[in-house]
Amino acid sequence: MAEGRRRSFLAVLLIVVMLMLVGSFGVWRYLLAVMERPGPLETETVVMIPRGSGFSGITAILESAGALEDPIAFRVMSRLTGRDRNLKAGEYEIETHASPNAILDALESGDAILHRITVPEGLTVYEVFEILEKSRILSGELPDVLPAEGSLLPETYLVARDERRSAVIERMSSAMTKTLDELWPNRAPDLPLETKQEALVLASIIEKETSLDDEYPIVAGVFYNRLRRGMRLQTDPTVIYALTNGEGSLGRPLTRADLQVEHDYNTYVVSGLPPGPIANPGREAIGAVLNPVETNYLYFVADGSGGHAFARSLDAHNRNVRNWRRVLAEEQSRAPIPILRPQLEVAPAGVSAPP
């Protein structure tokens, strides 16, 4: 009799265990199906996952955005599979009807939306900081101490929302170092340069003198010719940098008194290169400095078309200057508002001078 009751108990227990296993298997299959099932979103939706949200916070954000059909199943499966541990902060675009697994894939990979921040060539470090400070995409404070002038590579950078401003500065600095290291070994022979820093200095001047990539190598050739002959560079952007300390535009035309200011950056009063860059040059300007065009030109002046007229002699340069003045006069006669005269004009022994 006792043996019969024991067998009956074991049979019942086996049935219970089997039912539990069948039930668990059914629950597991249901959870798997939920994770693969297309989600409820009818349109692409952008969600922002702030740093430090935690898995519960992330789930709440996704639920609030209407991206989860079954938030409980999402929580359970994410924790059971360990996928809740490696989700990254950022701004994500959740596709229409994205499944929970597809959402987890995106958050695990960190495939966040990237935004463009463009830093034009020829800006000073101070001006670059202004751009980054005004960006609503970036977060965090800028470094208290400005990096060295010319140490940040101008470029269009892709950044995630809330990327730290200090991290962008580090990227720009690393990019400039990498660019110089890459281009320096392939420089033309016999250049009057001894260091990468000198190349950076000259590239920054060229960047401020012309905005045309095609002219970079020619302007570089002009400056090398002047350096080899012992002529002062006499370039206006160095004077402006001396007067403003790189903190923006001068806001007025240069005067003859400005050209006589005693300053290490004033190439009208000092020979050779200034002690440091006057802006952040781009890759094209650096490449032009390291591989200039061989030319006999010693002067250049604006030609009225956005470029410059180059000359081998002072007489030819003066003719180009007179032509430029005629262009200016015509523009001023047509302009409803007076326009400022450019500063590239005749100089006794240089590239440019004030009116």
C-alpha positions in Angstrom: 0.0 0.0 0.0 2.8 2.4 1.0 4.6 1.5 -2.2 1.6 2.4 -4.2 1.3 5.8 -2.6 4.9 6.5 -3.2 4.6 5.7 -6.9 1.6 7.9 -7.2 3.4 10.8 -5.5 6.4 10.3 -7.9 4.0 10.3 -10.8 2.3 13.5 -9.7 5.7 15.1 -9.1 6.9 14.1 -12.5 3.8 15.6 -14.1 4.3 18.8 -12.2 7.9 19.1 -13.2 7.0 18.4 -16.8 4.2 21.0 -16.7 6.7 23.5 -15.3 9.2 22.7 -18.0 6.6 22.9 -20.7 5.4 26.2 -19.2 8.9 27.6 -18.9 9.6 26.6 -22.5 6.5 28.3 -23.5 7.4 31.5 -21.6 10.9 31.4 -23.2 9.4 31.0 -26.7 7.1 33.9 -26.0 9.9 36.1 -24.8 12.0 35.2 -27.8 9.2 36.0 -30.1 8.6 39.4 -28.5 12.2 40.3 -28.9 12.1 39.6 -32.6 8.7 40.9 -33.3 8.4 44.3 -35.2 7.9 47.1 -32.7 5.0 49.6 -32.5 6.7 52.7 -33.9 4.9 54.0 -36.9 7.6 56.5 -37.8 11.4 56.9 -37.2 11.9 58.3 -33.8 15.0 60.0 -32.2 15.7 59.1 -28.6 18.3 60.6 -26.3 20.0 58.3 -23.8 21.9 60.6 -21.4 25.1 59.4 -19.7 24.4 57.5 -16.4 20.8 56.6 -17.3 21.2 53.0 -16.2 19.2 50.2 -17.7 15.9 51.1 -15.9 16.3 54.7 -17.2 17.0 53.5 -20.7 13.9 51.2 -20.7 11.8 54.1 -19.4 13.0 56.4 -22.2 12.2 53.7 -24.9 8.8 53.0 -23.4 8.0 56.7 -23.3 9.0 57.1 -26.9 6.6 54.3 -27.8 9.3 52.0 -29.0 8.5 48.9 -26.8 5.4 46.8 -27.1 6.1 44.8 -24.0 8.5 46.7 -21.7 8.5 43.8 -19.1 9.6 41.3 -21.7 12.2 43.7 -22.8 13.6 44.1 -19.3 13.5 40.3 -18.5 15.2 39.2 -21.7 17.8 42.0 -21.6 18.8 40.9 -18.1 18.6 37.2 -18.7 20.9 37.5 -21.8 23.2 40.1 -20.2 22.6 42.6 -22.9 21.6 45.2 -20.3 25.3 45.7 -19.3 26.8 47.3 -22.4 24.3 49.8 -23.6 25.9 53.2 -24.6 24.6 56.7 -24.1 23.9 58.8 -27.1 21.3 60.1 -29.5 19.7 57.3 -31.5 17.3 57.1 -34.5 15.0 54.2 -33.9 13.7 52.9 -37.2 10.0 52.3 -38.0 8.8 49.1 -36.4 12.3 48.3 -35.0 12.3 45.1 -32.9 13.6 45.1 -29.3 16.6 43.1 -30.5 17.3 45.7 -33.2 17.1 48.5 -30.6 19.5 46.6 -28.3 21.9 46.1 -31.3 22.0 49.9 -31.9 22.5 50.8 -28.2 25.2 48.1 -27.8 27.2 49.3 -30.9 27.0 52.9 -29.9 25.7 53.7 -33.5 24.5 57.1 -32.4 23.5 60.0 -34.6 26.6 62.1 -35.6 26.5 65.8 -36.2 28.8 67.9 -38.3 30.9 70.7 -36.7 32.9 72.6 -39.3 36.0 74.6 -38.3 37.1 76.7 -41.3 40.8 77.0 -42.3 42.6 80.1 -41.1 40.9 80.7 -37.8 42.9 81.4 -34.6 42.6 79.2 -31.6 40.6 81.9 -29.9 38.1 81.8 -32.8 38.0 78.0 -32.9 37.1 78.1 -29.2 34.2 80.5 -29.9 32.7 78.0 -32.4 32.9 75.1 -30.0 31.6 77.2 -27.1 28.5 78.2 -29.2 27.7 74.7 -30.3 24.5 73.3 -28.8 25.6 69.7 -29.7 28.6 69.6 -27.4 28.8 69.6 -23.7 31.3 70.3 -21.0 33.8 73.1 -20.5 36.7 74.1 -22.8 40.2 73.9 -21.4 41.1 76.8 -19.2 44.4 77.3 -21.1 44.4 77.8 -24.9 46.4 75.3 -26.8 49.3 76.6 -28.9 48.3 78.7 -32.0 48.3 76.5 -35.1 48.0 73.3 -33.2 44.3 72.5 -34.2 43.5 71.1 -37.6 40.6 72.8 -39.3 38.2 70.2 -40.7 34.6 69.0 -40.5 34.3 66.8 -37.5 31.5 64.3 -36.8 30.5 64.4 -33.2 27.8 62.7 -31.1 25.4 64.9 -29.1 26.9 65.7 -25.7 30.4 64.9 -26.8 32.7 66.9 -24.5 34.3 70.0 -25.9 37.7 69.1 -24.4 37.5 65.8 -26.3 36.9 67.6 -29.6 40.0 69.8 -28.9 42.0 66.7 -28.3 40.8 65.2 -31.6 41.8 68.4 -33.5 45.2 68.5 -31.9 45.9 64.9 -32.7 44.7 65.4 -36.3 47.2 68.3 -36.7 50.0 66.2 -35.3 49.1 63.3 -37.6 48.9 65.6 -40.6 52.3 67.1 -40.0 53.9 63.7 -39.4 52.4 62.4 -42.6 53.3 65.3 -44.9 56.7 66.3 -43.5 58.7 63.3 -44.8 57.6 64.0 -48.4 58.6 67.6 -48.5 60.5 69.0 -51.4 64.3 69.1 -51.0 66.3 72.3 -50.1 63.4 74.2 -48.5 64.6 76.9 -46.1 62.8 75.2 -43.3 64.3 73.3 -40.4 61.3 72.1 -38.4 57.7 71.1 -38.7 56.9 74.2 -36.6 58.4 76.5 -39.2 56.3 74.8 -41.9 53.2 75.4 -39.7 54.1 79.1 -39.3 54.4 79.7 -43.0 51.3 77.6 -43.8 49.3 79.8 -41.4 50.4 83.0 -43.2 49.5 81.5 -46.6 46.1 80.5 -45.2 45.4 84.1 -44.2 46.7 85.5 -47.5 44.6 83.5 -50.0 41.4 81.4 -49.9 42.1 79.7 -53.2 43.7 76.3 -53.0 45.3 76.7 -56.4 47.2 79.7 -55.2 48.6 78.1 -52.1 51.7 76.6 -53.8 52.4 79.9 -55.7 52.1 82.1 -52.6 54.4 79.6 -50.9 56.9 80.0 -53.7 56.8 83.8 -53.4 57.5 83.7 -49.7 60.4 81.2 -50.2 61.9 83.5 -52.8 61.8 86.4 -50.4 63.3 84.4 -47.6 66.1 83.2 -49.7 66.9 86.8 -50.8 66.8 88.1 -47.3 63.7 90.2 -48.0 61.2 90.7 -45.2 57.9 88.9 -45.8 55.9 92.2 -45.2 52.6 90.4 -45.0 49.6 92.2 -43.5 48.0 89.2 -41.6 51.1 89.1 -39.3 50.6 92.7 -38.4 46.9 92.1 -37.7 47.8 89.2 -35.5 50.3 91.3 -33.6 47.7 94.0 -33.0 44.8 91.7 -32.0 46.8 88.8 -30.4 44.7 86.5 -32.5 41.4 87.4 -30.7 39.4 88.3 -33.9 39.5 90.8 -36.7 41.0 94.2 -36.4 37.8 95.9 -37.5 39.5 98.6 -39.5 42.1 99.0 -42.2 45.7 98.9 -41.4 47.6 102.2 -41.2 51.3 103.0 -41.9 51.7 103.4 -38.2 50.5 99.9 -37.7 53.2 98.6 -40.0 55.9 100.2 -37.8 54.7 98.6 -34.5 57.6 96.9 -32.8 56.4 93.3 -32.4 57.9 89.9 -33.0 55.0 89.0 -35.3 55.2 92.1 -37.4 57.0 90.9 -40.6 57.4 94.5 -41.7 59.9 95.2 -38.9 61.4 91.7 -38.3 63.1 89.5 -40.8 62.3 85.8 -41.5 59.3 84.0 -40.0 57.4 85.2 -37.0 58.0 83.1 -33.8 54.8 81.1 -34.2 51.7 80.5 -36.4 49.1 83.2 -36.7 46.2 80.9 -37.4 45.3 77.2 -37.8 46.2 76.2 -41.4 44.5 73.3 -43.2 46.0 70.3 -44.9 46.1 72.0 -48.3 48.1 75.0 -47.0 50.6 72.8 -45.2 51.0 70.6 -48.3 51.7 73.7 -50.4 54.4 74.9 -48.0 56.1 71.5 -48.2 55.8 71.3 -52.0 55.7 74.8 -53.4 55.7 75.9 -57.0 59.0 77.0 -58.3 58.6 80.5 -59.5 60.4 83.9 -59.9 57.5 85.9 -58.3 58.3 88.2 -55.5 55.1 90.1 -55.2 51.3 89.6 -55.4 48.2 91.7 -55.0 44.4 91.1 -55.3 43.2 91.1 -58.9 39.5 91.8 -58.3 38.3 88.3 -59.2 38.9 86.7 -55.9 42.5 85.7 -56.7 45.8 87.5 -57.0 48.1 89.0 -59.6 51.7 87.9 -59.2 54.8 89.9 -60.3 58.5 89.3 -60.6 59.5 93.0 -60.3 58.4 96.0 -58.3 57.4 97.8 -61.5 55.1 95.0 -62.6 53.7 94.8 -59.1 53.0 98.5 -59.1 51.1 98.1 -62.4 49.0 95.3 -60.8 48.3 97.6 -57.9 47.1 100.3 -60.1 44.8 97.9 -61.9 43.5 96.7 -58.5 42.8 100.3 -57.6 40.7 100.8 -60.8 38.7 97.7 -59.9 38.1 99.1 -56.4 37.0 102.5 -57.8 34.5 100.8 -60.1 33.1 98.7 -57.2 32.9 101.7 -55.0 31.0 103.7 -57.6 28.4 100.9 -57.9 28.1 100.0 -54.3 25.3 101.6 -52.2 27.5 101.3 -49.2 31.2 102.3 -49.2 33.5 99.3 -49.2 36.8 99.1 -47.4 40.0 99.2 -49.5 42.1 96.0 -49.3 45.5 96.2 -47.8 47.6 94.5 -50.5 49.1 97.5 -52.2 52.4 98.8 -53.3 55.4 98.4 -51.0 59.0 99.5 -51.4 60.3 96.1 -50.6 57.4 93.8 -49.8 54.3 92.0 -50.8 51.8 94.5 -49.4 51.2 97.9 -47.7 48.4 100.1 -46.7 46.8 102.8 -48.9 
